[in-house]
Amino acid sequence: MSTVALRPYVPADARRCAEIFRLSIEELAAEDYDADQREAWASRADDEEAFGARLGAALTLLAVIDGAVAGFASLKGGDEIDMLYVGPEFARRGAGGALIEALAKLAQARGAKRLTAEASEVARPLFERQGFTAQKRNLVRVGDQWLANTTMTKTLDAAPSPAKH
């Protein structure tokens, strides 16, 4: 299994992240959402400039496997995973888990007591494996479609106090 390296998002990554977003929705979510739902959802990346600005406005990390950007995740507001997407060719190779773990550590270091995510049907098992618990089911309107997701939370341990000398 290849190792997953993490790095910060830069604006030049917008096109690859939009591609990962679309492919992930089209391929990985096909069993959980119908074609119209997936099309409405994936269309959020049609304006790559706006999509890139959204990623740039949050703390966004990229997972890199064998030199290729495999996925990305964003921390919004210090305690919410706003987006988490992994390219289908890299699914189940550790990128999603590494991204969640890193964002949890960053949120914790910033004083967050818990981390929240709106997990799609396909992402829910990954969040559960990372220690998140389901809080409530949601129906979210995207364009003219309704998509189901689950609000999930994870309690974060208190950040360790700096060592005193």
PEMORA-V115538 format. One record per backbone hydrogen bond with DSSP energy under -0.5 kcal/mol. NH is the residue of the N-H (numbers start at 0). CO is the residue of the C=O. Records with the same first field share a line. If there is no record, write none. Layout:
NH = CO, CO
This chain:
4 = 2, 63
6 = 61
8 = 59
12 = 9
13 = 10
16 = 12
17 = 13
18 = 14
19 = 15
20 = 16
21 = 17
22 = 18
23 = 19
24 = 20
25 = 21
26 = 22
27 = 22, 23
28 = 23, 24
29 = 26
31 = 28
32 = 28
37 = 33
38 = 34
39 = 35
40 = 36
41 = 37
42 = 38
43 = 40
44 = 41
45 = 42
47 = 45
50 = 46
51 = 47
52 = 48
53 = 49
54 = 50
55 = 51
56 = 52
57 = 53, 54
58 = 74
59 = 57
60 = 72
61 = 6
62 = 70
63 = 4
64 = 67
65 = 2
67 = 64
69 = 62, 67
70 = 62
71 = 84
72 = 60
73 = 82
74 = 58
75 = 73, 79
78 = 75
79 = 75
80 = 115
81 = 73, 79
82 = 73
84 = 71
86 = 69
89 = 86
90 = 87
92 = 89
97 = 93
98 = 94
99 = 95
100 = 96
101 = 97
102 = 98
103 = 99
104 = 100
105 = 101
106 = 102
107 = 103
108 = 104
109 = 105
110 = 107
111 = 106
114 = 153
115 = 78
116 = 151
117 = 80
118 = 116, 149
120 = 147
123 = 119
124 = 120
125 = 122
126 = 122
127 = 123
128 = 124
129 = 125
130 = 127
131 = 126
132 = 152
134 = 150
135 = 150
137 = 148
139 = 146
141 = 139, 144
144 = 141
146 = 139
148 = 137
149 = 118
150 = 135
151 = 116, 149
152 = 132
153 = 114
155 = 112
